[in-house]
Amino acid sequence: MRVSLKKWAMALAMIPLMGNVALAETVSITLVNGHPPVFRWVKHLTNTFIPAVNKELEGSGITINWSEQYGGSLAKVGGELEALEEGLAEVAVVPSLFEPAKLPLQNVSYYTPFGTKDPEKTTKIIDDLHRTVPEMSAAWEKHNMTYLGGGFGIDDYQLFTTFPVNSVEDLKGRKIGTPGAAINWLKGTGAVGVSGNLTKYYNAIKTGVYDGAIVFVSAALPAKLFEVAPYVTRVSFGSPYVGGMAANKEWYDSQPEALKKALKKGAQAYTAAYSADLKASVTKFTTIMEGKGAKFSDFEAAKRQSWAKNMPNFAMDWAKALDDKGLAGTKVLKAYMDAQRTEGVEPLRDWDK
């Protein structure tokens, strides 16, 4: 009888262990961005996001088998949303600036130039809007995505050109590469805006297709733009929200709560690390480029004011056009501008008025 009781005790003791084995799970996640790892928002996927998710999952019984697909290996720049929507990837950093039709509300900061120059403020404001304006999150869900956070802004946009720019008149007839909705920033200047991105600017300028591009300093160094466009004019268009991290919604909804929580925690860590890295790099990168021949100059404050004043109010046009489609254009524009003013920002133009 003692032997039988001993066997029963041993069997009962094994039940929790057997439960842990049953709960152990390996989840495969394909992580995507169209840019190569030389850029900060990609680098911190490997250096920050993945380790943060893995750490959060310790003790949960869940292990991630990561497949990192960057630099166009699975999706080109601007193709990340479709890769998620179609289930080709589970998680991606989606640059919403290249999705003006599918994620229009997320592009509000690209329609409101000459605002905040602080990317952390921009990111905070847009992430807050995702919590306070239901239409912001709904925009992702419409395309089978769940917004995880991981939002990121970029440092102040400047002009990198093959020629010196002392006034707006110097831009007349020049072809300037622009990202997404930033093409509007050239309206009224006489310049010809050409839609492009960081993977195209260098060769386009080198071969004479473009005469320059609107770029931010922290990307201009790794992209080596100063080599072909050595004149850097600090126009200071502002620091917009570029995009954020999302998951395929069908896949995400089927995952355990521990994994959902870990992905969102990882996205928060990603934003924090990216922002700290960005802040430390701008001055350093400027110095490096100056040492390699880049010629930096400041655009006069009065000329910036005049540039902003003489632009058509494309922000209001954009917002009203979205309203006509049943989207919350005016609501988001006002919320974004109000949030900037609440944060102590004094935009050169009140685009919502």
Secondary structure as UniProt FT lines:
FT   HELIX           2..23
FT   STRAND          25..33
FT   TURN            37..38
FT   HELIX           40..44
FT   HELIX           45..49
FT   HELIX           50..56
FT   TURN            57..61
FT   STRAND          62..70
FT   TURN            71..72
FT   TURN            77..78
FT   HELIX           80..85
FT   TURN            86..87
FT   STRAND          91..94
FT   HELIX           96..98
FT   TURN            100..102
FT   HELIX           105..111
FT   HELIX           119..132
FT   HELIX           134..141
FT   TURN            142..144
FT   STRAND          145..153
FT   STRAND          157..161
FT   HELIX           168..171
FT   TURN            172..173
FT   STRAND          175..178
FT   HELIX           180..186
FT   TURN            187..190
FT   STRAND          192..195
FT   TURN            198..200
FT   HELIX           201..206
FT   TURN            207..208
FT   STRAND          212..216
FT   HELIX           217..220
FT   TURN            221..224
FT   HELIX           225..227
FT   STRAND          231..234
FT   STRAND          241..248
FT   HELIX           249..253
FT   HELIX           257..291
FT   TURN            292..293
FT   STRAND          295..298
FT   HELIX           301..310
FT   HELIX           314..324
FT   TURN            325..326
FT   HELIX           329..342
FT   TURN            343..344
FT   TURN            351..352
//
